[in-house]
Amino acid sequence: MIIFLYGSDDFRARQKLNEIIARYTKTHKSGINLKYFQGDELNFHDFKNELTSISIFKEKKLLIFFDVFSNPEFKDKFLEEAKLLARFLEGPENILVFYQSGPIGKKDALFSFFKKQARCQEFKPLENGELEVWVKKEIERFGKKIGQKELEMFIDFVGNDLWQMENEIQKLANFQKGEVIKGEDIGLMVRPKIDTDVFKTIDAVASKDKKRALKLLKDHLEKGDSPFYLFSMINFQFRNILIIKDIIQRKLSPYQAAGLHPYVIKKSHLLSNKFDLEELKKIYQKIFRIDHNIKTGKVKPEVALDLLISEI
């Protein structure tokens, strides 16, 4: 039996791989027939010998192969002899897991073979409601609860990088003595994941440089950034600009009154000088309306981003 795990969400792909290993070792406690192979070092002759040899313990084999798509020689030989090895590849005595962490060309011959012959599972980045459900379950797994407003704030801070998300959840769970995670806990403990390129895009939007903002937006989408993530970052940043602008107008210290991470305050303070308070309120109302339309399926996020930039 062949299992093929792939996709850009390597956190959940790795979780699935660990589940397969755990189920196998629960039944086959010796672990003698559990073996790992690195794709770029894999020799087809060794692979064939391992596949066709009979276990003296009469246990199923679990053979795990990492990133074989980086090994053209192995791929070619595998495809050449796949029919001859069909009994060993498809039979119940062997479980072969091919785990691919990097990108794959959808026209790749090995990819096509796996799509036809293997049990395939693709792990795409979680978006919107799916991400909220996943985060909430992970927080509950650590014995904590979180409100909807705080959940959205947390996701805005971290994005959909589940490796970082898991680390931040653990940090919050260890820090928070009570049962409920609060907004101030997130503001204090979690550093927002906004990379330099995203800030450039937000700065262009805030500067009303529509041509540059649309160009940067296009660059993000072409390199594979999620439109949901980009919109949430713009939403997140303008909300903070509005908070900081309001605090400053009331002649208070944003570092004391905002309840935000100092990193967020510093970035938001610089951008707040480009707007007056009423202008920011109108922009945030537009963002809120467009966000609602995205979540209710009235508009696609890519269209919403263009619409937002054109209206600011």
Number of C-alpha atoms within 10 A of each C-alpha: 18 20 18 20 24 22 19 16 18 22 18 20 21 17 11 15 18 12 11 15 17 12 10 18 15 10 11 16 9 11 15 14 21 17 13 12 16 15 21 16 13 17 15 15 12 9 15 14 10 15 18 13 9 13 13 7 9 9 17 18 22 23 20 19 20 19 20 21 22 16 15 13 14 20 17 14 13 18 14 11 11 14 11 11 16 12 14 20 20 15 12 12 18 20 22 21 23 24 23 22 19 12 11 16 10 10 8 11 13 19 16 13 12 16 14 10 16 20 13 16 14 14 17 13 17 19 16 15 10 10 16 18 13 14 21 17 14 17 20 16 12 14 12 19 18 18 13 10 10 17 21 15 17 25 22 22 22 19 22 22 15 19 12 14 19 15 12 18 23 15 14 21 21 10 12 16 10 11 13 16 21 18 17 14 18 24 21 13 15 20 17 20 16 16 8 9 13 19 15 15 24 23 20 20 23 23 15 16 14 18 13 16 22 18 12 19 25 15 14 17 13 10 8 9 14 19 19 20 19 23 21 21 24 22 20 19 23 23 20 21 26 23 23 28 22 20 17 15 11 9 9 13 12 19 15 10 12 20 16 24 18 16 11 20 18 14 15 20 18 12 20 21 12 14 15 13 17 11 13 22 17 12 19 19 13 17 25 14 11 22 22 13 15 19 13 10 10 12 15 15 21 17 11 20 20 15 15 17 19 14 11 18
